């Protein structure tokens, strides 16, 4: 078992600083730390630390960064002006990160990922020890990935590669390399553990575009959704679809807000959009009929 520290516990303390947290965690035997975005941004603006200095510190110490917590409490805002200010901050780009050996998720978000671009990251060895199960386990796990682009990432050796859960509306997953995304044979399946695959999209209405990806795990794609276009992907694993009779949320135009719920139990692909290149003799294949 590893010991972690969450900066949410002391971020309002007098004279708080990220470097002080790092030094104290190192001194008292912590293994990892969850750094709060508001704490880091405050120190960067005050000139207390640079990203280069923090990166060099981690290279020479035992303590590792577990996650970067950029949660925005959107639902707690009282006025439309406050909500608009939060949404304006969500136009983010996450790129060129090496994210590894996290025991839950590499990149995770719910609504907070709206409009984001997640690109050129190396994400690997996520949830390999199965210390946690449940619905937030993946290399990239997003709820409501509205107008999100996930591109040119190398994702491997994770329990799951990419998981878009609810409202993958205007989402594009493109030019990613995914392989060996399956539960390791040496570990016991965690309570609440989920199935493994390269890409999983569920409970949505689309439109979702998945194009020009290379997927080489035992299960390439798993769907429980509609409105997905699959174009020019190389798939070496199984392609599975399951039906879920469930009301799914959909978003209204900008700024995004929940417009209601509707049934999504329709075939998620159409024949002109199926341009997959399946390896001869690959296990499985399309588990439903194209419309």
VOPAGU-2260 file (C-alpha; in pm, 1 decimal, decimal comma):
REM VOPAGU-2260
SITE   aa  ch    i         X         Y         Z
SITE  UNK   A    0       0,0       0,0       0,0
SITE  UNK   A    1     119,0     352,0     -79,8
SITE  UNK   A    2      58,7     669,9     120,1
SITE  UNK   A    3     -67,1     980,5     -60,0
SITE  UNK   A    4    -136,3    1341,7      34,2
SITE  UNK   A    5    -410,0    1567,7    -110,3
SITE  UNK   A    6    -334,1    1940,0    -111,3
SITE  UNK   A    7    -704,9    2008,7     -64,9
SITE  UNK   A    8    -641,6    1938,9     304,9
SITE  UNK   A    9    -412,1    2236,6     363,0
SITE  UNK   A   10    -455,0    2476,5      71,1
SITE  UNK   A   11    -612,6    2745,2     292,0
SITE  UNK   A   12    -342,6    2729,2     561,7
SITE  UNK   A   13    -146,9    3046,8     633,7
SITE  UNK   A   14     169,9    3083,5     423,8
SITE  UNK   A   15      86,5    2768,6     228,7
SITE  UNK   A   16     317,1    2676,2     -60,0
SITE  UNK   A   17     347,5    2380,1    -291,9
SITE  UNK   A   18     719,8    2341,3    -221,9
SITE  UNK   A   19     654,3    2326,0     151,8
SITE  UNK   A   20     403,4    2046,3      91,4
SITE  UNK   A   21     657,1    1860,3    -121,4
SITE  UNK   A   22     930,3    1887,0     139,8
SITE  UNK   A   23     702,8    1782,1     427,9
SITE  UNK   A   24     560,5    1487,5     232,8
SITE  UNK   A   25     913,7    1373,6     149,7
SITE  UNK   A   26    1022,3    1414,0     513,0
SITE  UNK   A   27     734,4    1213,0     658,6
SITE  UNK   A   28     740,1     924,1     413,6
SITE  UNK   A   29     457,0     996,2     172,9
SITE  UNK   A   30     477,9     821,3    -164,2
SITE  UNK   A   31     267,8    1054,0    -379,1
SITE  UNK   A   32      89,7    1388,8    -377,5
SITE  UNK   A   33    -222,9    1531,8    -542,2
SITE  UNK   A   34    -132,9    1890,1    -639,8
SITE  UNK   A   35    -419,1    2140,0    -653,2
SITE  UNK   A   36    -424,2    2371,7    -955,7
SITE  UNK   A   37    -521,3    2673,6    -745,7
SITE  UNK   A   38    -218,7    2617,6    -519,9
SITE  UNK   A   39      27,1    2574,3    -805,2
SITE  UNK   A   40    -111,7    2868,6   -1003,4
SITE  UNK   A   41     -88,2    3090,7    -696,0
SITE  UNK   A   42     278,1    2998,8    -641,5
SITE  UNK   A   43     366,0    3036,7   -1009,2
SITE  UNK   A   44     212,6    3384,2   -1022,8
SITE  UNK   A   45     397,1    3483,9    -704,3
SITE  UNK   A   46     728,9    3360,1    -843,8
SITE  UNK   A   47     776,8    3108,4    -562,2
SITE  UNK   A   48     846,4    2825,1    -804,3
SITE  UNK   A   49     876,4    2742,5   -1174,0
SITE  UNK   A   50     757,7    2428,5   -1348,9
SITE  UNK   A   51    1119,0    2349,7   -1438,3
SITE  UNK   A   52    1224,8    2369,5   -1072,8
SITE  UNK   A   53     938,4    2146,3    -963,5
SITE  UNK   A   54    1018,8    1891,9   -1234,5
SITE  UNK   A   55    1383,6    1881,9   -1125,8
SITE  UNK   A   56    1275,1    1836,2    -761,6
SITE  UNK   A   57    1066,5    1529,1    -846,1
SITE  UNK   A   58    1356,2    1377,5   -1040,4
SITE  UNK   A   59    1576,3    1379,8    -730,3
SITE  UNK   A   60    1325,9    1275,7    -460,2
SITE  UNK   A   61    1118,2     971,9    -366,9
SITE  UNK   A   62     782,6    1156,8    -368,6
SITE  UNK   A   63     590,0    1131,4    -695,0
SITE  UNK   A   64     304,9    1338,6    -835,7
SITE  UNK   A   65     -11,4    1129,7    -834,7
SITE  UNK   A   66    -238,4    1381,3   -1008,0
SITE  UNK   A   67    -299,2    1745,2   -1095,6
SITE  UNK   A   68    -639,2    1843,2    -959,0
SITE  UNK   A   69    -802,5    2116,1   -1166,2
SITE  UNK   A   70   -1159,4    2058,3   -1046,8
SITE  UNK   A   71   -1393,2    2356,9   -1090,8
SITE  UNK   A   72   -1701,8    2364,3    -870,9
SITE  UNK   A   73   -1934,1    2464,3   -1153,8
SITE  UNK   A   74   -2253,8    2359,0    -978,5
SITE  UNK   A   75   -2172,7    2575,3    -675,0
SITE  UNK   A   76   -2166,5    2900,8    -872,6
SITE  UNK   A   77   -2463,8    3124,3    -799,9
SITE  UNK   A   78   -2481,4    3366,1   -1093,5
SITE  UNK   A   79   -2462,2    3321,1   -1468,9
SITE  UNK   A   80   -2156,9    3549,4   -1475,3
SITE  UNK   A   81   -1975,1    3317,0   -1235,4
SITE  UNK   A   82   -2068,3    3012,8   -1443,2
SITE  UNK   A   83   -1955,7    3183,8   -1764,3
SITE  UNK   A   84   -1621,0    3266,6   -1602,1
SITE  UNK   A   85   -1570,9    2900,3   -1510,3
SITE  UNK   A   86   -1660,4    2783,1   -1862,2
SITE  UNK   A   87   -1415,6    3034,2   -2010,4
SITE  UNK   A   88   -1137,1    2871,3   -1807,8
SITE  UNK   A   89   -1221,3    2525,1   -1937,3
SITE  UNK   A   90   -1077,0    2584,1   -2285,5
SITE  UNK   A   91    -769,4    2383,0   -2197,9
SITE  UNK   A   92    -494,1    2194,5   -2376,7
SITE  UNK   A   93    -326,2    1896,0   -2209,1
SITE  UNK   A   94     -20,4    1791,1   -2405,7
SITE  UNK   A   95     326,8    1634,6   -2395,9
SITE  UNK   A   96     280,5    1470,4   -2056,1
SITE  UNK   A   97     427,9    1139,7   -1943,4
SITE  UNK   A   98     153,7     995,0   -1719,7
SITE  UNK   A   99     225,3     657,7   -1566,1
SITE  UNK   A  100     183,8     418,8   -1272,7
SITE  UNK   A  101    -136,4     579,9   -1144,2
SITE  UNK   A  102    -357,7     334,0    -958,9
SITE  UNK   A  103    -682,8     493,7   -1069,4
SITE  UNK   A  104    -683,4     715,5   -1379,1
SITE  UNK   A  105    -432,8     902,8   -1593,1
SITE  UNK   A  106    -656,3    1194,2   -1702,1
SITE  UNK   A  107   -1008,9    1224,0   -1561,7
SITE  UNK   A  108   -1284,1    1483,6   -1584,3
SITE  UNK   A  109   -1657,2    1543,2   -1567,3
SITE  UNK   A  110   -1779,6    1852,1   -1757,5
SITE  UNK   A  111   -1443,8    2008,9   -1672,4
SITE  UNK   A  112   -1298,3    1865,2   -1993,2
SITE  UNK   A  113   -1544,8    2048,5   -2219,6
SITE  UNK   A  114   -1368,3    2205,9   -2523,7
SITE  UNK   A  115   -1033,3    2048,4   -2424,7
SITE  UNK   A  116    -760,1    1919,0   -2653,6
SITE  UNK   A  117    -568,0    1622,2   -2509,8
SITE  UNK   A  118    -270,9    1551,8   -2735,5
SITE  UNK   A  119      80,4    1410,1   -2765,4
SITE  UNK   A  120      76,8    1241,3   -2425,4
SITE  UNK   A  121     236,1     912,7   -2322,9
SITE  UNK   A  122      -5,4     738,7   -2083,3
SITE  UNK   A  123      88,5     395,6   -1954,6
SITE  UNK   A  124      70,3     145,9   -1666,8
SITE  UNK   A  125    -255,7     278,3   -1521,6
SITE  UNK   A  126    -450,6      70,8   -1262,5
SITE  UNK   A  127    -221,8    -228,1   -1316,1
SITE  UNK   A  128    -232,7    -342,9    -953,5
SITE  UNK   A  129    -615,8    -328,9    -942,6
SITE  UNK   A  130    -606,5    -150,9    -608,5
SITE  UNK   A  131    -924,3      33,0    -712,7
SITE  UNK   A  132   -1227,4     -67,4    -918,2
SITE  UNK   A  133   -1529,2     130,3   -1029,2
SITE  UNK   A  134   -1624,7     382,5   -1291,3
SITE  UNK   A  135   -1314,3     606,7   -1303,0
SITE  UNK   A  136   -1053,4     358,5   -1421,6
SITE  UNK   A  137    -877,8     429,5   -1751,2
SITE  UNK   A  138    -583,0     596,4   -1919,0
SITE  UNK   A  139    -824,2     876,8   -2012,5
SITE  UNK   A  140   -1171,9     876,5   -1851,7
SITE  UNK   A  141   -1411,9    1160,8   -1933,0
SITE  UNK   A  142   -1776,1    1219,2   -1853,7
SITE  UNK   A  143   -1941,4    1463,0   -2095,4
SITE  UNK   A  144   -1646,3    1498,2   -2334,1
SITE  UNK   A  145   -1833,4    1771,7   -2521,9
SITE  UNK   A  146   -1631,5    1911,0   -2815,4
SITE  UNK   A  147   -1319,2    1737,5   -2683,7
SITE  UNK   A  148   -1036,6    1627,4   -2915,0
SITE  UNK   A  149    -818,1    1333,9   -2804,3
SITE  UNK   A  150    -536,9    1297,7   -3056,5
SITE  UNK   A  151    -186,5    1162,6   -3112,9
SITE  UNK   A  152    -156,8     998,2   -2770,7
SITE  UNK   A  153      34,1     677,0   -2702,1
SITE  UNK   A  154    -170,1     476,1   -2449,8
SITE  UNK   A  155     -64,5     129,0   -2340,1
SITE  UNK   A  156     -57,7    -113,6   -2048,0
SITE  UNK   A  157    -367,7      38,2   -1886,3
SITE  UNK   A  158    -677,2    -143,0   -1763,0
SITE  UNK   A  159    -858,4      65,3   -2027,4
SITE  UNK   A  160    -726,1     304,2   -2289,2
SITE  UNK   A  161    -988,6     576,1   -2349,6
SITE  UNK   A  162   -1332,7     573,5   -2185,0
SITE  UNK   A  163   -1594,6     833,8   -2285,1
SITE  UNK   A  164   -1890,7     797,1   -2050,8
SITE  UNK   A  165   -2210,9     999,6   -2110,3
SITE  UNK   A  166   -2245,4    1282,4   -2360,2
SITE  UNK   A  167   -1957,8    1216,0   -2598,6
SITE  UNK   A  168   -2111,3    1496,8   -2803,6
SITE  UNK   A  169   -1890,5    1653,0   -3067,3
SITE  UNK   A  170   -1605,9    1428,0   -2945,3
SITE  UNK   A  171   -1320,3    1326,9   -3175,6
SITE  UNK   A  172   -1070,3    1049,0   -3095,6
SITE  UNK   A  173    -805,5    1053,0   -3366,3
SITE  UNK   A  174    -448,7     943,5   -3454,0
SITE  UNK   A  175    -389,0     760,3   -3126,2
SITE  UNK   A  176    -175,3     449,1   -3077,8
SITE  UNK   A  177    -328,5     206,2   -2826,0
SITE  UNK   A  178    -199,3    -139,7   -2730,8
SITE  UNK   A  179    -175,7    -386,8   -2439,5
SITE  UNK   A  180    -467,5    -220,2   -2263,3
SITE  UNK   A  181    -589,7    -512,2   -2056,0
SITE  UNK   A  182    -584,3    -623,0   -1696,1
SITE  UNK   A  183    -245,2    -784,4   -1617,6
SITE  UNK   A  184    -250,4   -1159,3   -1558,2
SITE  UNK   A  185     -60,9   -1124,9   -1230,6
SITE  UNK   A  186    -328,2    -922,2   -1048,0
SITE  UNK   A  187    -667,5   -1009,6    -898,1
SITE  UNK   A  188    -967,3    -834,6   -1054,3
SITE  UNK   A  189   -1071,0    -553,5    -817,0
SITE  UNK   A  190   -1421,4    -533,5    -672,5
SITE  UNK   A  191   -1619,7    -326,0    -920,5
SITE  UNK   A  192   -1352,4    -371,1   -1184,9
SITE  UNK   A  193   -1449,5    -299,0   -1546,5
SITE  UNK   A  194   -1382,3    -476,0   -1876,0
SITE  UNK   A  195   -1066,8    -388,6   -2067,1
SITE  UNK   A  196   -1036,9    -241,9   -2417,4
SITE  UNK   A  197    -861,9      31,3   -2613,5
SITE  UNK   A  198   -1168,0     257,9   -2654,0
SITE  UNK   A  199   -1503,1     242,6   -2474,3
SITE  UNK   A  200   -1789,9     483,0   -2553,3
SITE  UNK   A  201   -2120,1     451,7   -2369,0
SITE  UNK   A  202   -2451,8     617,8   -2290,1
SITE  UNK   A  203   -2465,3     898,7   -2544,4
SITE  UNK   A  204   -2625,2    1027,5   -2861,8
SITE  UNK   A  205   -2313,7    1152,2   -3042,0
SITE  UNK   A  206   -2196,1    1277,5   -3275,0
SITE  UNK   A  207   -1868,8    1101,9   -3196,4
SITE  UNK   A  208   -1590,3    1053,9   -3452,8
SITE  UNK   A  209   -1325,7     783,6   -3404,3
SITE  UNK   A  210   -1078,1     797,0   -3692,8
SITE  UNK   A  211    -724,9     703,3   -3795,5
SITE  UNK   A  212    -636,9     521,6   -3473,7
SITE  UNK   A  213    -425,1     207,5   -3430,7
SITE  UNK   A  214    -581,7     -27,7   -3172,8
SITE  UNK   A  215    -387,9    -346,3   -3097,0
SITE  UNK   A  216    -529,1    -475,1   -2765,7
SITE  UNK   A  217    -734,7    -794,5   -2730,5
SITE  UNK   A  218   -1051,5    -581,9   -2740,0
SITE  UNK   A  219   -1020,2    -278,9   -2967,2
SITE  UNK   A  220   -1362,7    -118,5   -2926,9
SITE  UNK   A  221   -1660,4    -153,8   -2694,1
SITE  UNK   A  222   -1981,5      45,2   -2744,6
SITE  UNK   A  223   -2304,5     101,2   -2555,4
SITE  UNK   A  224   -2407,6     418,6   -2734,5
SITE  UNK   A  225   -2523,8     566,2   -3067,2
SITE  UNK   A  226   -2412,5     830,3   -3315,4
SITE  UNK   A  227   -2053,8     705,7   -3361,5
SITE  UNK   A  228   -1863,6     724,6   -3691,4
SITE  UNK   A  229   -1567,2     486,7   -3728,1
SITE  UNK   A  230   -1337,7     586,3   -4013,4
SITE  UNK   A  231   -1001,6     444,6   -4125,2
SITE  UNK   A  232    -895,1     271,6   -3804,2
SITE  UNK   A  233    -658,7     -24,5   -3780,2
SITE  UNK   A  234    -810,0    -271,7   -3532,0
SITE  UNK   A  235    -637,1    -594,5   -3432,5
SITE  UNK   A  236    -878,8    -692,3   -3155,3
SITE  UNK   A  237   -1246,2    -762,0   -3095,3
SITE  UNK   A  238   -1519,4    -508,3   -3172,7
SITE  UNK   A  239   -1808,1    -540,0   -2924,3
SITE  UNK   A  240   -2141,5    -365,9   -2885,3
SITE  UNK   A  241   -2393,8    -408,1   -2609,0
SITE  UNK   A  242   -2743,2    -268,1   -2582,3
SITE  UNK   A  243   -2845,6     -53,1   -2288,0
SITE  UNK   A  244   -3208,1      58,1   -2254,3
SITE  UNK   A  245   -3133,8     375,7   -2064,5
SITE  UNK   A  246   -3212,8     746,1   -2081,1
SITE  UNK   A  247   -2897,0     941,8   -2166,1
SITE  UNK   A  248   -2825,1    1310,5   -2120,5
SITE  UNK   A  249   -2764,1    1545,3   -2411,3
SITE  UNK   A  250   -2629,5    1901,9   -2410,7
SITE  UNK   A  251   -2780,0    2219,7   -2553,4
SITE  UNK   A  252   -2570,0    2467,0   -2757,3
SITE  UNK   A  253   -2311,2    2693,3   -2593,9
SITE  UNK   A  254   -2258,0    2738,5   -2311,0
SITE  UNK   A  255   -2328,1    2366,0   -2267,6
SITE  UNK   A  256   -2605,1    2273,5   -2028,6
SITE  UNK   A  257   -2810,6    1960,9   -1993,2
SITE  UNK   A  258   -3103,7    1973,9   -2232,3
SITE  UNK   A  259   -3273,0    1656,6   -2112,4
SITE  UNK   A  260   -3260,8    1283,3   -2160,7
SITE  UNK   A  261   -3343,7    1054,8   -2450,2
SITE  UNK   A  262   -3313,8     686,1   -2534,9
SITE  UNK   A  263   -2988,7     591,0   -2706,1
SITE  UNK   A  264   -3061,1     227,6   -2787,2
SITE  UNK   A  265   -2990,3     244,1   -3161,0
SITE  UNK   A  266   -2718,4      73,7   -3368,3
SITE  UNK   A  267   -2407,2     290,6   -3324,6
SITE  UNK   A  268   -2269,6     260,8   -3676,7
SITE  UNK   A  269   -2377,0     276,1   -4039,2
SITE  UNK   A  270   -2227,7      71,3   -4321,7
SITE  UNK   A  271   -2068,3     362,5   -4516,5
SITE  UNK   A  272   -1879,7     468,0   -4204,3
SITE  UNK   A  273   -1737,9     123,5   -4125,4
SITE  UNK   A  274   -1396,7     134,6   -4287,4
SITE  UNK   A  275   -1213,7     -84,7   -4040,1
SITE  UNK   A  276    -920,2    -306,4   -4134,0
SITE  UNK   A  277    -947,7    -617,6   -3918,5
SITE  UNK   A  278    -658,8    -859,7   -3904,0
SITE  UNK   A  279    -738,4   -1191,9   -4066,5
SITE  UNK   A  280    -830,8   -1441,8   -3796,6
SITE  UNK   A  281    -868,6   -1175,7   -3526,1
SITE  UNK   A  282   -1094,5   -1292,1   -3242,2
SITE  UNK   A  283   -1449,6   -1167,1   -3259,6
SITE  UNK   A  284   -1543,8    -887,9   -3496,8
SITE  UNK   A  285   -1858,8    -679,9   -3518,5
SITE  UNK   A  286   -2098,9    -821,0   -3260,9
SITE  UNK   A  287   -2406,1    -665,5   -3419,1
SITE  UNK   A  288   -2551,1    -594,5   -3758,0
SITE  UNK   A  289   -2470,6    -275,3   -3942,7
SITE  UNK   A  290   -2775,3     -63,3   -4018,3
